Every structure is written in C-alpha cells, then in structure tokens.
C-alpha cells in the first residue's frame, strides 16, 4: 500500500525549483497551507508564479514569501490586505494577473479536469477581456479563459489518511480542493492523520489520486481581522 506521509513540509517540497508555478489554497487567512508556505521560505526558492485567491497579509501566509522577494508573479482575485504587495506591484517588481474569483476557481478546476479552456461571460467589456478571444453564443458575448495547471499545489485539509484522501472542515475548504486538482504534484498539510477506511467515502472531499505528499502538523490559524463589540450593559 502506498504511503504518502512525509516527515515535514520541507521534505515534501524538497524537489521544487526556482521558477516553479504553485497553486496555493486558502481564502484570506482561512485554510491556508501555513506549514508549506514556511517551508518554501526556508528552502529559498525564487521567481515563483503563485495562483491563489489572495496573497496573505504582510507578516503571515503568502505575504511571507512576498516579503522575502520569492514571488515573481501572482494570479489572484483580491490583493487589498498586503502593503508589501502594493509596493512591489507599483515598483514593477511583481507581476499581477487579476482574475475574477469565479473565473479563478473554474480555471483551477478545469486544469485538474484536463479541460484546456472555457468560455465565460465574466469580464466581457472590461480590462479582463484584453487580448482574449471573444465569441457570441445565443446572442451573448463570452471570453475564452485558459485553464490553470501548475507544477505544484500546496493545500490545507482537516484530516487525511496515508493514501492521501482528504477531508476539509467547513469554510476552510474554500479553494483547496480546486488547487489540489490543478497541481501536478500536490502537498497536503493536515491537522490529523486517520487510518485508511476511517474516512467515509461521502466525507472524502479530495481523493488521494490528486495528492502525492501528506504532512501533519500544528497550525496557528491566525484570524485575519477580529471585530468585537461590548457586551450589553457594560
């Protein structure tokens, strides 16, 4: 039986090279692959192209790689929480390909499904459509979007078995299953390892066929923005 468990994220990512493309799961700081991001920082790989919904914050998540000048290009939907991102983009250090959120999700899913491209109405008539093929179907215009398939994918799940079957928890699922599909080599970091068969087939969100390496560890799970109010009467 194939055992995909690895001793550390650094061990799992040891084969990554400068210039690699990486799909990274997460939404804001929810469900981000913290261990893998830290391992990439330690490994020092550079000129990365990263496809992810956003780029973390200045001192956490993908923002750590940005601060270390390891990312050459971001393919993302939202970039508003990172001042370092803004500085590097405006100075020309960082290339950015802004992609509507639903389109990004479908590009990743299509890449994993072996679909090279698809048409969508999102972005028609905007800068998103620049230099893209436009076709009309049933009286409505659509633009052609290319699928995303990356060299590596780093994802965060709740539980896994040693075959690489993954289960996510609530909203921490977000982009992770799509990124896992899109990567030619996928590293999944999890909170808990269970025995093969412990996960019901209905509970497996990402089948192990998409996963090459599994790493278990503790996660900080930092909250991106905490909002509170006084209790009534205080």
KEROTOR-190775 format. One record per atom (N, C-alpha, C, O): x, y, z. Coordinates in steps of 0.02 Angstrom, whole numbers, plus 32768, in hexadecimal, padded with zeros to 4 digits. Layout:
BEGIN
XYZ/...
***
This chain:
BEGIN
802A7FC48000/800080008000/802C803E8000/805C80438027/801D806D7FD4/804380AA7FCF/803B80D5800E/800380E08024/807280EC8029/807081178064/8088815D804F/80C28165803D/805B818E8051/806C81D1803A/807F82008073/8089823C8068/808481E680AF/8097821080E9/80E0822380E5/810B81FA80D5/80EE826280F4/8133827C80F5/8142829A813A/811482AE815E/8181829D814A/819582B4818C/818B82FE8197/8182831481D0/818E83268162/8188836E8169/8174838C8125/817C836C80F1/815B83C98127/814B83EC80EA/818A83F980C0/818883F78083/81C0840780E3/81FE841280BF/821583D48099/822C83D98060/820D839A80B7/821D835B8095/81F083518058/8207833D8023/81AF835F8060/817F8356802A/818D83847FEF/818183727FB5/81A783C07FFD/81B283F27FC9/81FB83F57FB1/820E84237F8E/822283C57FC5/826983C77FB6/827983CB7F6C/82AD83E57F59/824D83B17F42/825B83B07EFA/824883EF7ED5/825383F37E99/822B84207EF6/8215845C7ED3/825284857EBD/828584867EDF/824B84A57E83/828384CB7E67/827085147E5A/823585257E57/82A2853E7E53/829685847E42/826D85887E02/827785607DD3/823E85B77E00/821585C17DC5/81D885947DC1/81B485957D90/81CB856E7DF6/819285407DF6/815085677DFA/814E85A07E12/811A85487DE1/80D785627DEB/80B6853B7E24/80BD84FF7E29/809285607E4E/807585437E8B/802D855A7E94/801F85967E91/8000852B7E9E/7FBB853B7EB1/7FB785357EFD/7FC985017F19/7F9F85697F1E/7F9C85697F68/7F5585737F7F/7F3485A47F6D/7F3C85447FA8/7EF885497FC1/7EF1857F7FF6/7F22859D800C/7EB2858C8009/7EA585BD803C/7E7985F68023/7E7386027FE7/7E5A86188052/7E3186528044/7E3C8684807C/7E28867780B5/7E5D86BC806D/7E7686E680A3/7EAC86BF80C7/7EDC86A880A8/7EA486B78109/7ED1868C812F/7EAF864B8145/7ECA8626816D/7E74863E812A/7E4E8603813C/7E6285C88110/7E5D85CB80D3/7E798592812F/7E8A85568109/7EC8855C80E0/7ECF853B80AD/7EF7858880F4/7F34858F80CD/7F67855980E2/7F668543811B/7F92854480B4/7FC5851180C4/8001853080E7/8035853B80C8/7FF9853F8127/802C8562814E/806F853E814E/80A4855D8145/806E84FD8158/80AC84D7815E/80D284D8811C/810F84DF811C/80AF84D080E6/80CF84CF80A4/80EC85138092/812285188075/80C8854880A3/80E0858B8096/8121859880BC/815185B480A1/8122858480FC/815F858C8123/819885638107/81D285798108/8188852780EE/81BC84FD80D1/81D8851C8092/821585198086/81AE85398068/81C5855A802C/81F38595803D/822585A2801B/81E385B78072/820D85EF8088/825285D5809D/828585F2808D/8252859E80C3/8291858180D9/82BA8566809F/82F8856C809F/82998549806E/82BC852D8035/82DA85638008/830B85587FE5/82BB859F8009/82D785D87FE5/82CC85D77F9A/82ED85FC7F76/829E85AE7F81/829185AD7F39/827685F17F23/825286127F48/828986067EE6/827786497ECF/825686487E8B/825186147E6A/824086837E76/821F868D7E35/81E186607E2E/81D486457DF9/81BC86597E65/8180862F7E64/814586547E44/813E86907E4C/811C862F7E21/80DB86487E0B/80A786257E36/80A385E87E35/8080864C7E5B/8051862F7E8B/800A86417E78/7FF9867B7E6E/7FE0860D7E72/7F9886177E66/7F74860B7EA8/7F7485D47EC2/7F55863F7EC2/7F31863B7F01/7EFF86737F04/7F0886A87EE5/7EC986697F2A/7E96869C7F2D/7EB286DF7F42/7E9C87137F29/7EE186DF7F71/7F00871D7F88/7F48870E7F9D/7F6086D67F95/7F6A87407FB9/7FB087377FC9/7FBF87428012/7FF2875F8024/7F92872B803E/7F9E87308085/7FA18777809E/7F8487A4807F/7FC2878180D5/7FCD87C480F1/801887CE80F8/803F87A180E8/802D8808810F/80748819810E/80A087E88134/80D887DB8120/808687CD816B/80B187A48196/8098875C819E/80AB873A81CD/806C87468170/805287028177/803986EA8133/802887118107/803786A8812D/8020868B80EE/8050869980B5/808C869F80C0/8035869E8079/806086AA803F/808586ED8043/80B686F78020/806D871A806E/809087588079/80D8874E8090/810387798084/80E6871680B1/812B870780C7/815886FC808A/81918712808A/813E86D98058/816686CD801B/816F870E7FF4/81A3871A7FD5/813B87377FF6/813F87777FD3/817487A37FF3/819C87C37FD0/817487A68035/81A587CF8059/81EC87B6804C/821C87DD804F/81F38776803F/823587588033/8248875A7FE9/827A873D7FD4/8220877D7FC1/822C87857F79/823187427F54/825C87397F28/820687137F67/820786D17F47/81D286C97F11/81D5869A7EE9/81A286F67F0F/816C86F27EDE/817787247EA6/8180875F7EB2/8177870B7E69/817F87357E2E/813C874C7E12/813587847DFA/810A871F7E16/80C8872E7DF9/809287117E24/809886D97E3D/805B87387E2D/802087207E50/7FE5871D7E20/7FD8874C7DFB/7FC286E57E22/7F8286DE7DFF/7F4D86DA7E35/7F4786A77E57/7F27870F7E3F/7EFB87127E79/7EBE873E7E6C/7EBA87607E38/7E90873D7E9C/7E5187627E96/7E5087A17EC2/7E3187D37EB0/7E72879D7EFB/7E6E87D47F2C/7EB387DF7F4A/7ED587B07F5E/7EC7881E7F4D/7F0B882D7F64/7F0C88677F96/7F4088877FA0/7ED488757FB6/7ECE88B37FDD/7EE788B18024/7EE488E58046/7F01887A803D/7F1688768083/7F628878808C/7F7A886B80C3/7F8788868058/7FCF887E805C/7FF288BB8040/7FF288C78003/801088E3806C/803389208056/8072890F802E/808389348000/809388D8803F/80CE88C4801A/80BC88B37FD3/80E288C17FA4/808288947FCA/806988857F87/806288C57F5E/807988C97F25/804388F77F7D/803989377F5B/807C89567F47/8084896E7F0F/80AC89577F75/80EC89757F67/811189527F2E/812C89737F02/811089107F30/813488EB7EFC/811288F17EB8/813488F47E84/80D088F37EB8/80AC88FA7E79/80B9893F7E5A/80C889457E1E/80B389737E82/80BC89B77E68/810489C47E52/811089EE7E27/813489A17E70/817A89AB7E5E/818E897F7E22/81C689857E09/816289537E0C/817189277DD4/819588E77DE6/81A888C17DBA/819E88DB7E27/81BF889D7E3C/819288607E35/81AA88287E2A/8151886A7E3B/812288337E3D/80F188387E03/80D2886D7DF8/80EA88027DDE/80B887FF7DA8/807787E47DC5/807887B57DED/803F88027DB2/7FFE87EE7DCD/7FCE87E07D95/7FC688087D66/7FAC87A77D99/7F7787957D6B/7F3687907D94/7F27875C7DB0/7F1187C87D96/7ED387C87DBB/7E9E87A07D96/7E9287AA7D5A/7E7D87727DB9/7E4D87457D9B/7E0E87447DC6/7E13873C7E03/7DD3874E7DA9/7D96874A7DD0/7D9387087DF8/7DAA86D47DE1/7D77870C7E34/7D7C86D47E62/7D5E86937E46/7D7D865E7E4B/7D2386977E29/7D04865C7E0C/7D2B86417DD1/7D2F86057DC7/7D48866E7DAA/7D7086597D72/7DAF86367D89/7DC486047D6C/7DCE86507DBF/7E0A862F7DDA/7DF985E97DF2/7E1E85BA7DE5/7DC185E27E14/7DAC85A07E2C/7DA285707DF2/7DB985377DF5/7D8285877DBD/7D76855B7D84/7DB5854D7D5D/7DBD85167D41/7DE3857C7D5A/7E23856F7D38/7E4A85377D5B/7E68850C7D3B/7E4885377D9E/7E6A85037DC4/7E4684C07DBB/7E66848C7DB1/7E0384C17DBF/7DDE84837DB8/7DE784667D73/7DF084297D6B/7DE584917D3F/7DEE847A7CFB/7E33845C7CF2/7E3B84297CCF/7E66847B7D10/7EA984607D0A/7EAE841A7D26/7ECE83EE7D09/7E8D840F7D5F/7E8E83CD7D7D/7E64839A7D57/7E72835E7D5A/7E3283B27D33/7E0583857D0E/7E1E83787CC7/7DFF83517CA2/7E5683977CB4/7E70838D7C71/7E4D83B47C3B/7E5183A37C00/7E2A83EA7C4E/7E0884167C1F/7E3584517C11/7E4484767C3F/7E4C845B7BD4/7E7F848E7BC7/7E6684D67BCB/7E8D85037BDB/7E2684E17BBE/7E0C85267BBF/7DC085237BC1/7DA284EE7BB6/7DA1855D7BCF/7D5885607BD2/7D4385A87BC4/7D6B85D67BCA/7D0485B17BB2/7CE885F47BA7/7CBF86097BE3/7C9985E27C00/7CC5864A7BF5/7C9E86667C2C/7C8A86AD7C1A/7CAE86D17BF7/7C5086C27C33/7C3987067C27/7C5A87377C58/7C5887747C4C/7C77871E7C8E/7C96874A7CBF/7CD2876F7CA2/7D0187507C88/7CD087B17CA6/7D0887D97C8D/7CFF87F57C48/7D28881D7C31/7CCA87E17C25/7CBF87FC7BE2/7CB888487BE6/7C9388627C10/7CDA886B7BB9/7CD688B47BB7/7D0188D77BEA/7CFC89147BF3/7D2C88B27C0E/7D5888D07C40/7DA188C17C2E/7DAF88A07BFC/7DCF88D97C57/7E1688CB7C4C/7E2588817C51/7E5888697C36/7DFA885B7C73/7E0488137C79/7E0387F27C35/7E2387BE7C2B/7DDF88107C06/7DD787F27BC4/7E0E88047B93/7E0F87EB7B5A/7E3C882F7BA7/7E7088467B79/7E9A880B7B5F/7EB187E17B86/7EA488097B1E/7ECE87D67AFD/7EB287907B04/7ED7875F7AFD/7E71878A7B11/7E5187487B15/7E1C87407ADE/7DFC87717ACA/7E1487037AC7/7DE386F67A93/7D9C87027AAE/7D8C86ED7AE5/7D7387247A86/7D2E87317A99/7D00870F7A65/7D0A87197A29/7CD086E97A7C/7CA086C87A50/7C5986D37A6A/7C4F86E07AA5/7C2A86CD7A3C/7BE486D77A4E/7BBF86957A4C/7BC4866F7A1C/7B9A86887A82/7B70864C7A86/7B2A86627A9A/7B2086837ACD/7AF886517A71/7AB286627A7F/7AA886AC7A8E/7A8286BE7ABA/7ACC86D57A68/7AC3871D7A6E/7AEA873E7AA6/7AE2877A7AB2/7B1387187ACA/7B3A87357B00/7B8487297AF5/7B9786F47ADB/7BAF875A7B07/7BF687547AFB/7C1A87337B36/7C07873D7B70/7C4C870C7B26/7C7386E87B58/7CBD86EF7B46/7CCF86F77B0C/7CE886EC7B7A/7D2F86ED7B6E/7D4E86A87B7D/7D3586837BA8/7D8386997B5A/7DA586597B64/7DD9865F7B9C/7E04868B7B9A/7DD486347BCD/7E0386327C05/7E2985F07C03/7E0B85BB7BFB/7E6B85F47C0A/7E9485B77C0B/7E9385977C51/7E9285BA7C84/7E9485557C52/7E9885317C91/7EDB853C7CB3/7F0B85517C93/7EDD852F7CF4/7F1B85347D1A/7F3184EF7D30/7F0C84CC7D54/7F6C84DC7D1C/7F8B849F7D35/7FD184B27D4C/7FF884CE7D25/7FE184A47D8B/802084BC7DA8/805084837DB5/803C84487DB8/808F84947DBD/80C184617DCD/80B384427E11/80B984067E1A/80A1846D7E41/809584587E86/805484757EA0/803D84A97E87/803684547ED1/7FFE84707EF6/800B84647F40/8022842F7F54/7FFC84967F68/800284907FB1/7FBD849F7FCE/7FA084D37FC1/7FA2846F7FF5/7F5E8476800E/7F5C84648058/7F8884438072/7F26847B8079/7F1B846D80C0/7ED9844780C7/7EA5845E80AE/7EDA840D80E8/7E9E83E780F6/7E9983D98140/7EC783E78166/7E6183BF8155/7E5683AF819B/7E74836A81AC/7E9D836481D9/7E5F83378186/7E7582F38193/7E8B82D18152/7E7582E4811C/7EB6829F8159/7ECD8278811F/7EE082338137/7EF082288171/7EDF82038108/7EFD81C28116/7F3E81BE80EF/7F4F81EB80C9/7F63818880F9/7FA5818380DA/7FA28179808E/7FD6817A806D/7F66816E8074/7F5E816A802B/7F5381AF800B/7F5181B57FCE/7F4C81E28035/7F438225801C/7EFC823B8013/7EEF82717FF8/7ECB8213802A/7E8682298028/7E7C8261805B/7E91825B8094/7E5C82978046/7E5682D38070/7E0F82E48082/7DE182DB805A/7E0782FD80BF/7DC7831980D5/7DD4836080EF/7E01836A8118/7DAD839080D8/7DB483D580EE/7D7F83E48122/7D4F83BE812B/7D88841C8145/7D58842E817A/7D398472816C/7D5A84A5816B/7CF784708160/7CCF84AD8158/7CED84DD8125/7D0184C780EF/7CF0851D8136/7D07854F8104/7D51854B80F5/7D68856A80C5/7D778525811D/7DBE851C810E/7DC984F280CF/7E0184EA80B7/7D9284D880B4/7D9684B48075/7DA884E3803C/7DD984D88018/7D8285198034/7D89854D8001/7DAC85367FC1/7D9385097F9E/7DE685537FB0/7E0885437F70/7E3285047F73/7E4E84EF7F40/7E3884E57FAD/7E6684AD7FB4/7E5984727F86/7E88845A7F67/7E1B84597F80/7E1184217F52/7E2384307F0A/7E3C84057EE6/7E16846E7EF5/7E2484827EB0/7E7084867EA4/7E8884707E70/7E9484A17ED5/7EDD84A47ECF/7EFB845E7ECF/7F2A84517EA9/7EE084327EF9/7EF983EE7EFB/7EF383CC7EB7/7F1E83A57EA4/7EBD83DA7E94/7EB383BD7E51/7EE483DA7E1E/7EFB83B67DF2/7EF3841A7E25/7F19843D7DF2/7F64842E7DF3/7F8684367DC1/7F7E84197E2D/7FC6840E7E32/7FDC83CB7E17/7FBC83987E24/801283CB7DF2/802F838B7DDB/804A83647E17/804683277E19/806783887E48/807C836A7E87/805983927EBE/806383CE7EC4/803183707EE6/800B83917F1A/8023837B7F5F/802783407F6E/803183AD7F89/804483A17FCE/800B83B97FFA/7FF783F37FF9/7FEF838B8022/7FB8839B804E/7FD0839A8096/7FEB836880AE/7FC683D180B9/7FD483D28101/7F9383CC8127/7F6183EA8114/7F9383A5815D/7F5683958180/7F60839A81CC/7F99839D81E4/7F29839C81F0/7F2C839D8239/7F2C83588257/7F45834E828E/7F1183288232/7F0882E5824F/7F1182AF821A/7EF782B681E2/7F35827A822B/7F3B82408200/7F0E8209821C/7F1181F98258/7EE681EB81F1/7EBA81B48205/7ECC817581DE/7EEF817881AC/7EB4813D81F6/7EC180FE81D5/7E9B80FA8193/7E668117818C/7EB780D58164/7E9580CA8124/7E5280A78133/7E5180748156/7E1C80C28118/7DDA80A88125/7DB480CE8159/7D7780C6815F/7DD780F88180/7DB5811F81B4/7D8B81578197/7D59816C81B5/7D9E816F815C/7D7781A3813A/7D428182810F/7D51815980E3/7D048193811D/7CCD817A80F2/7CD6819480AB/7CEC81CE80A3/7CC6816D8079/7CCB81868034/7CA681C8802B/7CBB81F28002/7C6F81D2804F/7C4982118049/7C6D824C8069/7C5D8285805B/7C9D823D8095/7CC2827380B7/7D0382868094/7D2382B780A7/7D1782608062/7D55826F803E/7D4882A5800A/7D23829B7FDA/7D6682DF8015/7D5C83187FE7/7D8E83177FAE/7D7C832A7F76/7DCB83027FBB/7DFE82FB7F87/7E1882B47F89/7E3782A07FBA/7E0D828D7F53/7E2782487F52/7E7382487F4F/7E9282767F34/7E9182157F6B/7ED982107F6E/7EFD82107F2C/7F39821C7F29/7ED982027EF5/7EF982027EB3/7F1682467EA2/7F44824B7E79/7EFB827B7EC1/7F1382BF7EB3/7F4D82D37EE1/7F6A83097ED7/7F5D82AA7F12/7F8D82BF7F46/7FCA82917F46/7FC482547F45/800582AF7F45/804482897F45/806582877F8A/808782567F9A/805C82BB7FB2/807E82BF7FF3/804D82D98028/80258306801B/805182BC8064/802782D2809C/805482E180D8/808182BA80E8/8048831A80F8/806F832F8132/80408342816A/800F8366815F/804D832A81A6/8024833C81E0/8049836E820C/8087836B8211/8025839B822B/804683CB8257/801483F98279/7FD883F4826D/802E842582A4/8004845582C7/80018496829F/803284AC8281/7FC784B682A1/7FBB84F2827A/7FA6852B82A7/7F80852282D7/7FBE85668297/7FAD85A182BF/7F6585B682B3/7F4385CB82E1/7F4E85B18274/7F0A85C58261/7EFC860D8276/7ECB861A8298/7F2686398261/7F1F867F8275/7EDF869D8257/7ECD868E821E/7EBE86C6827E/7E8386EA8266/7E9987298243/7EBF8751825F/7E8087338207/7E97876C81DF/7E8287AF81FC/7EA987DE8200/7E4387B28211/7E2A87F1822C/7DF687E18261/7DC187C48251/7E0387F4829F/7DD487E582D5/7DAB882382E5/7DC6885982F0/7D69881C82E6/7D3D885282F5/7D1488408333/7CF6880A8335/7D13886A8365/7CEF885C83A3/7CC3889783B5/7CCA88CE839A/7C96888B83E3/7C6C88C083FF/7C6288B48449/7C66887B845F/7C5588E98470/7C4988DF84B8/7C0B88B584C4/7BDB88B8849D/7C0B888D84FA/7BCF8869850E/7B99889B8524/7BA988D1853E/7B5B8889851B/7B2488B58531/7B2A88C5857B/7B35889985A5/7B228905858B/7B24891985D1/7B69892585EE/7B708931862A/7B9D892285C3/7BE0892E85DD/7BFE896C85BB/7C37897E85CA/
***
